């Protein structure tokens, strides 16, 4: 998206992000996305041109993009990406799951989670997982967790903390 604005339409991306009223159509999103919710990295003129644009251009040079999902889970996103001629073909190959663990404690945890899920009514559990890049700081977890509990919905939240966090 960012590379296309600059390369194909001659738009200065850094200036574009200075207007909080602007909204984008992003493939895979049903609703337009306001510029104010985009990552700060895109707002930095120097970083945008050096990192984001370079990576976006490299994506367009690939023969295809492998995505860890499947049509039944994210049909809207997959269809919108498959129909976008400005990006390489999308290959949904998911779900990719870790079936075996080196840590025996993980097997016990997995078993208890599956037992708990089996005991819930069908379609009654909200699953929250933000992927390998979706880690939260302790303060963020403490802020979100009470609201999840107040929702009174059964939920399973997959959290992980990289070794670089405190």
Backbone as CSV, one residue per row, in Angstrom:
resi,resn,N_x,N_y,N_z,CA_x,CA_y,CA_z,C_x,C_y,C_z
1,UNK,0.821,-1.179,0.000,0.000,0.000,0.000,0.871,1.252,0.000
2,UNK,1.790,1.346,0.971,2.638,2.532,1.090,3.525,2.688,-0.136
3,UNK,4.108,1.589,-0.589,4.984,1.670,-1.756,4.204,2.050,-3.002
4,UNK,2.996,1.563,-3.137,2.172,1.874,-4.296,1.800,3.360,-4.320
5,UNK,1.494,3.920,-3.153,1.161,5.346,-3.100,2.319,6.194,-3.611
6,UNK,3.528,5.853,-3.169,4.694,6.647,-3.562,5.117,6.328,-4.996
7,UNK,5.256,5.032,-5.321,5.790,4.642,-6.630,4.807,4.836,-7.777
8,UNK,3.559,4.441,-7.573,2.585,4.456,-8.660,1.807,5.763,-8.779
9,UNK,1.683,6.484,-7.646,0.844,7.680,-7.663,1.603,8.961,-7.307
10,UNK,2.912,8.856,-7.017,3.726,10.025,-6.716,3.331,10.752,-5.439
11,UNK,2.721,10.049,-4.502,2.264,10.670,-3.260,3.394,10.653,-2.234
12,UNK,3.638,11.795,-1.585,4.624,11.848,-0.497,3.933,11.283,0.737
13,UNK,4.298,10.076,1.093,3.633,9.337,2.156,3.714,10.061,3.496
14,UNK,4.859,10.637,3.809,5.019,11.333,5.091,4.021,12.483,5.215
15,UNK,3.803,13.244,4.138,2.836,14.347,4.175,1.415,13.822,4.318
16,UNK,1.140,12.714,3.683,-0.188,12.127,3.723,-0.606,11.799,5.153
17,UNK,0.353,11.316,5.947,0.038,10.904,7.307,-0.156,12.066,8.269
18,UNK,0.079,13.274,7.812,-0.108,14.449,8.672,-1.576,14.855,8.753
19,UNK,-2.399,14.309,7.882,-3.818,14.637,7.867,-4.601,13.511,8.550
20,UNK,-5.076,13.718,9.793,-5.759,12.658,10.537,-7.117,12.257,9.959
21,UNK,-7.632,13.033,9.008,-8.930,12.725,8.408,-8.847,11.645,7.325
22,UNK,-7.649,11.370,6.839,-7.485,10.434,5.729,-7.716,9.007,6.204
23,UNK,-8.422,8.234,5.386,-8.653,6.811,5.645,-8.187,6.014,4.426
24,UNK,-7.713,4.785,4.681,-7.193,3.934,3.627,-8.060,2.699,3.447
25,UNK,-8.118,2.211,2.217,-8.649,0.888,1.936,-7.457,-0.053,1.976
26,UNK,-7.465,-0.986,2.909,-6.362,-1.924,3.053,-6.882,-3.319,2.716
27,UNK,-6.217,-4.007,1.784,-6.674,-5.353,1.432,-6.794,-6.235,2.671
28,UNK,-7.928,-6.904,2.789,-8.164,-7.790,3.924,-8.972,-7.143,5.031
29,UNK,-9.103,-5.828,5.007,-9.892,-5.121,6.018,-11.252,-4.786,5.406
30,UNK,-12.323,-5.023,6.147,-13.653,-4.709,5.636,-13.906,-3.203,5.636
31,UNK,-13.419,-2.517,6.670,-13.665,-1.087,6.813,-12.412,-0.287,6.473
32,UNK,-12.628,0.963,6.101,-11.500,1.856,5.841,-10.748,2.072,7.153
33,UNK,-9.445,2.295,7.061,-8.595,2.433,8.241,-8.096,3.871,8.340
34,UNK,-8.395,4.551,9.462,-7.901,5.922,9.618,-6.388,5.947,9.803
35,UNK,-5.762,6.968,9.264,-4.310,7.096,9.344,-3.841,7.121,10.794
36,UNK,-4.679,7.598,11.698,-4.288,7.740,13.107,-4.024,6.408,13.807
37,UNK,-4.486,5.285,13.245,-4.257,3.990,13.899,-3.123,3.194,13.253
38,UNK,-2.506,3.748,12.223,-1.401,3.053,11.569,-0.140,3.141,12.419
39,UNK,0.782,2.197,12.266,2.002,2.195,13.078,2.805,3.486,12.935
40,UNK,3.375,3.911,14.045,4.170,5.131,14.082,5.316,5.071,13.076
41,UNK,5.829,3.876,12.818,6.918,3.707,11.859,6.569,4.361,10.520
42,UNK,5.310,4.286,10.131,4.901,4.865,8.853,4.892,6.384,8.881
43,UNK,4.853,6.957,10.075,4.806,8.410,10.196,6.182,9.052,10.150
44,UNK,7.213,8.279,10.352,8.575,8.809,10.351,9.091,8.864,8.920
45,UNK,9.329,10.076,8.446,9.726,10.285,7.051,10.962,9.469,6.672
46,UNK,11.973,9.526,7.511,13.226,8.844,7.194,13.062,7.326,7.237
47,UNK,12.418,6.826,8.299,12.244,5.384,8.409,11.308,4.844,7.332
48,UNK,10.258,5.610,7.013,9.311,5.163,6.004,10.019,4.932,4.674
49,UNK,10.825,5.874,4.274,11.472,5.732,2.977,12.565,4.669,2.994
50,UNK,13.251,4.532,4.104,14.368,3.596,4.140,13.952,2.159,4.425
51,UNK,13.026,1.962,5.328,12.684,0.600,5.752,11.372,0.119,5.143
52,UNK,10.296,0.825,5.438,8.977,0.365,5.033,8.840,0.253,3.520
53,UNK,9.260,1.279,2.813,9.128,1.248,1.360,10.005,0.167,0.741
54,UNK,11.211,0.004,1.256,12.106,-1.036,0.731,11.478,-2.417,0.926
55,UNK,10.952,-2.672,2.122,10.325,-3.976,2.383,9.076,-4.188,1.536
56,UNK,8.276,-3.157,1.389,7.063,-3.284,0.585,7.407,-3.580,-0.879
57,UNK,8.422,-2.905,-1.390,8.845,-3.168,-2.776,9.346,-4.599,-2.923
58,UNK,10.071,-5.075,-1.935,10.603,-6.449,-1.985,9.455,-7.469,-1.994
59,UNK,8.387,-7.188,-1.277,7.237,-8.095,-1.298,6.651,-8.217,-2.696
60,UNK,6.600,-7.104,-3.418,6.030,-7.140,-4.767,6.916,-7.903,-5.746
61,UNK,8.185,-8.093,-5.401,9.116,-8.814,-6.272,9.068,-10.328,-6.083
62,UNK,8.389,-10.795,-5.060,8.372,-12.232,-4.771,7.423,-12.972,-5.704
63,UNK,7.587,-14.282,-5.765,6.722,-15.111,-6.590,5.420,-15.468,-5.904
64,UNK,5.324,-15.204,-4.623,4.128,-15.512,-3.863,4.374,-15.298,-2.384
65,UNK,3.294,-15.229,-1.617,3.377,-15.020,-0.178,2.646,-16.163,0.519
66,UNK,3.350,-16.850,1.409,2.754,-17.939,2.189,2.124,-17.335,3.437
67,UNK,0.874,-17.681,3.700,0.135,-17.118,4.824,-0.353,-18.251,5.719
68,UNK,-0.147,-18.114,7.019,-0.554,-19.136,7.981,-2.024,-18.950,8.355
69,UNK,-2.898,-19.289,7.421,-4.334,-19.222,7.649,-5.015,-20.145,6.647
70,UNK,-6.346,-20.171,6.654,-7.075,-20.972,5.681,-8.392,-20.284,5.350
71,UNK,-8.952,-20.621,4.201,-10.109,-19.925,3.650,-11.290,-19.871,4.625
72,UNK,-11.552,-20.974,5.321,-12.707,-21.003,6.222,-12.535,-20.054,7.406
73,UNK,-11.310,-19.734,7.761,-11.073,-18.847,8.906,-11.087,-17.377,8.496
74,UNK,-10.451,-17.050,7.382,-10.313,-15.652,6.980,-10.640,-15.463,5.509
75,UNK,-11.828,-15.877,5.138,-12.209,-15.842,3.719,-12.198,-14.428,3.148
76,UNK,-12.682,-13.450,3.909,-12.716,-12.077,3.389,-11.301,-11.577,3.080
77,UNK,-10.387,-11.780,4.017,-9.012,-11.302,3.825,-8.340,-12.024,2.658
78,UNK,-8.506,-13.325,2.601,-7.862,-14.090,1.531,-8.416,-13.692,0.174
79,UNK,-9.733,-13.573,0.075,-10.336,-13.185,-1.212,-9.877,-11.792,-1.652
80,UNK,-9.784,-10.861,-0.710,-9.378,-9.509,-1.089,-7.917,-9.487,-1.538
81,UNK,-7.085,-10.323,-0.930,-5.688,-10.387,-1.345,-5.529,-11.138,-2.661
82,UNK,-6.319,-12.191,-2.851,-6.247,-12.945,-4.101,-6.683,-12.096,-5.284
83,UNK,-7.595,-11.167,-5.043,-8.093,-10.329,-6.120,-7.277,-9.073,-6.359
84,UNK,-6.209,-8.898,-5.604,-5.397,-7.683,-5.715,-4.226,-7.955,-6.660
85,UNK,-4.271,-7.368,-7.839,-3.245,-7.630,-8.845,-1.921,-6.922,-8.548
86,UNK,-1.902,-6.024,-7.556,-0.667,-5.300,-7.260,0.240,-6.051,-6.281
87,UNK,-0.223,-7.203,-5.811,0.620,-8.002,-4.915,0.785,-9.405,-5.491
88,UNK,1.824,-10.108,-5.081,2.038,-11.474,-5.580,0.928,-12.412,-5.100
89,UNK,0.834,-13.596,-5.704,-0.190,-14.557,-5.287,-0.060,-14.927,-3.803
90,UNK,-1.182,-15.105,-3.169,-1.252,-15.516,-1.762,-1.481,-17.023,-1.720
91,UNK,-0.734,-17.704,-0.858,-0.876,-19.153,-0.694,-1.221,-19.475,0.757
92,UNK,-2.522,-19.603,1.078,-2.893,-19.961,2.447,-2.494,-21.417,2.723
93,UNK,-1.652,-21.644,3.710,-1.160,-22.994,3.992,-1.483,-23.439,5.416
94,UNK,-2.254,-22.652,6.141,-2.475,-22.947,7.552,-3.544,-23.980,7.794
95,UNK,-3.750,-24.327,9.023,-2.973,-23.780,10.128,-1.647,-24.523,10.319
96,UNK,-0.615,-23.753,10.606,0.669,-24.333,10.962,0.711,-24.339,12.486
97,UNK,0.774,-25.513,13.054,0.747,-25.636,14.508,1.938,-26.442,15.000
98,UNK,2.295,-26.182,16.225,3.374,-26.926,16.866,2.735,-28.136,17.554
99,UNK,2.983,-29.335,17.027,2.328,-30.524,17.554,3.070,-31.156,18.728
100,UNK,4.356,-30.978,18.790,5.134,-31.597,19.858,5.953,-30.537,20.564
101,UNK,6.156,-30.750,21.847,6.899,-29.801,22.643,8.113,-30.457,23.270
102,UNK,9.159,-29.691,23.425,10.349,-30.192,24.112,10.164,-30.127,25.618
103,UNK,9.187,-29.358,26.058,8.944,-29.160,27.482,7.736,-29.997,27.905
104,UNK,7.938,-30.939,28.810,6.845,-31.807,29.261,5.694,-31.016,29.869
105,UNK,5.988,-29.880,30.501,4.944,-29.058,31.101,3.965,-28.536,30.075
106,UNK,4.443,-28.309,28.846,3.561,-27.836,27.781,2.505,-28.873,27.434
107,UNK,2.865,-30.161,27.470,1.895,-31.217,27.171,0.776,-31.235,28.200
108,UNK,1.115,-31.022,29.463,0.108,-30.986,30.525,-0.802,-29.784,30.332
109,UNK,-0.205,-28.626,30.021,-0.987,-27.416,29.789,-1.902,-27.596,28.585
110,UNK,-1.379,-28.132,27.498,-2.193,-28.362,26.296,-3.363,-29.275,26.598
111,UNK,-3.113,-30.331,27.359,-4.182,-31.279,27.709,-5.262,-30.583,28.543
112,UNK,-4.851,-29.783,29.522,-5.842,-29.109,30.365,-6.646,-28.081,29.557
113,UNK,-5.993,-27.412,28.613,-6.708,-26.455,27.761,-7.731,-27.181,26.898
114,UNK,-7.320,-28.280,26.282,-8.239,-29.031,25.416,-9.411,-29.588,26.218
115,UNK,-9.147,-30.061,27.428,-10.221,-30.571,28.294,-11.205,-29.449,28.623
116,UNK,-10.664,-28.272,28.974,-11.522,-27.134,29.286,-12.361,-26.740,28.069
117,UNK,-11.726,-26.668,26.883,-12.458,-26.321,25.663,-13.557,-27.333,25.357
118,UNK,-13.253,-28.615,25.532,-14.251,-29.662,25.272,-15.472,-29.525,26.174
119,UNK,-15.290,-28.920,27.340,-16.396,-28.781,28.291,-17.200,-27.500,28.105
120,UNK,-16.855,-26.682,27.132,-17.586,-25.438,26.878,-18.667,-25.682,25.823
121,UNK,-19.748,-24.902,25.877,-20.770,-25.020,24.830,-20.179,-24.683,23.459
122,UNK,-20.711,-25.267,22.397,-20.208,-24.979,21.045,-20.259,-23.473,20.738
123,UNK,-19.252,-22.989,20.069,-19.156,-21.591,19.619,-19.283,-20.578,20.754
124,UNK,-18.803,-20.924,21.936,-18.956,-20.014,23.076,-17.643,-19.439,23.588
125,UNK,-16.523,-19.797,22.968,-15.224,-19.346,23.458,-14.595,-18.388,22.451
126,UNK,-14.140,-17.256,22.950,-13.420,-16.291,22.130,-11.937,-16.631,22.242
127,UNK,-11.276,-16.793,21.104,-9.852,-17.115,21.086,-9.083,-15.873,20.681
128,UNK,-8.165,-15.449,21.528,-7.332,-14.281,21.241,-5.903,-14.739,21.043
129,UNK,-5.371,-14.448,19.872,-3.986,-14.787,19.571,-3.482,-13.779,18.555
130,UNK,-2.386,-13.154,18.855,-1.864,-12.112,17.986,-0.622,-12.540,17.241
131,UNK,-0.397,-13.835,17.140,0.711,-14.359,16.366,2.058,-14.139,17.023
132,UNK,3.086,-14.516,16.312,4.433,-14.459,16.876,4.936,-13.038,17.074
133,UNK,4.326,-12.078,16.413,4.752,-10.687,16.575,3.855,-9.941,17.557
134,UNK,2.831,-10.596,18.063,1.850,-9.929,18.912,2.071,-10.145,20.385
135,UNK,3.208,-9.724,20.876,3.464,-9.874,22.308,3.098,-8.571,23.019
136,UNK,2.750,-8.697,24.283,2.332,-7.556,25.076,3.273,-7.354,26.253
137,UNK,3.425,-6.111,26.650,4.148,-5.827,27.887,3.224,-6.188,29.056
138,UNK,3.808,-6.425,30.209,3.042,-6.805,31.395,1.948,-5.778,31.688
139,UNK,2.270,-4.501,31.558,1.283,-3.447,31.832,0.084,-3.551,30.887
140,UNK,0.347,-3.890,29.637,-0.740,-4.012,28.663,-1.648,-5.183,29.011
141,UNK,-1.063,-6.303,29.398,-1.860,-7.473,29.784,-2.721,-7.123,30.989
142,UNK,-2.138,-6.437,31.956,-2.885,-6.052,33.167,-4.031,-5.098,32.844
143,UNK,-3.892,-4.327,31.780,-4.951,-3.401,31.394,-6.081,-4.111,30.643
144,UNK,-5.744,-5.048,29.791,-6.743,-5.720,28.958,-7.465,-6.844,29.707
145,UNK,-6.745,-7.580,30.539,-7.308,-8.768,31.197,-8.591,-8.489,31.985
146,UNK,-8.654,-7.448,32.807,-9.905,-7.218,33.552,-11.106,-6.982,32.637
147,UNK,-10.875,-6.304,31.515,-11.982,-6.064,30.580,-12.448,-7.352,29.923
148,UNK,-11.509,-8.241,29.627,-11.898,-9.544,29.085,-12.766,-10.289,30.091
149,UNK,-12.360,-10.258,31.335,-13.140,-10.933,32.375,-14.512,-10.298,32.536
150,UNK,-14.571,-8.968,32.478,-15.854,-8.272,32.608,-16.798,-8.549,31.444
151,UNK,-16.260,-8.966,30.315,-17.109,-9.258,29.149,-18.019,-10.448,29.405
152,UNK,-17.671,-11.261,30.390,-18.432,-12.453,30.763,-18.513,-13.484,29.642
153,UNK,-17.591,-13.426,28.720,-17.474,-14.442,27.677,-16.325,-15.372,28.045
154,UNK,-16.491,-16.628,27.740,-15.382,-17.557,27.932,-14.315,-17.189,26.907
155,UNK,-13.061,-17.154,27.323,-12.012,-16.818,26.378,-10.752,-17.616,26.665
156,UNK,-9.995,-17.800,25.609,-8.687,-18.421,25.692,-7.733,-17.433,25.051
157,UNK,-6.775,-16.948,25.826,-5.853,-15.918,25.362,-4.469,-16.521,25.290
158,UNK,-3.950,-16.605,24.099,-2.611,-17.139,23.893,-1.611,-16.000,24.016
159,UNK,-0.845,-16.030,25.106,0.140,-14.988,25.373,1.535,-15.579,25.386
160,UNK,2.462,-14.801,24.946,3.866,-15.210,25.079,4.683,-13.952,25.312
161,UNK,5.816,-14.145,25.923,6.694,-13.026,26.229,8.092,-13.362,25.764
162,UNK,8.619,-12.610,24.808,9.988,-12.866,24.349,10.981,-12.662,25.488
163,UNK,12.121,-13.256,25.378,13.133,-13.158,26.418,13.646,-11.743,26.608
164,UNK,13.392,-10.856,25.636,13.877,-9.476,25.752,13.020,-8.635,26.679
165,UNK,11.804,-9.117,27.011,10.953,-8.369,27.937,11.348,-8.670,29.366
166,UNK,10.995,-7.728,30.250,11.284,-7.943,31.676,10.366,-8.993,32.256
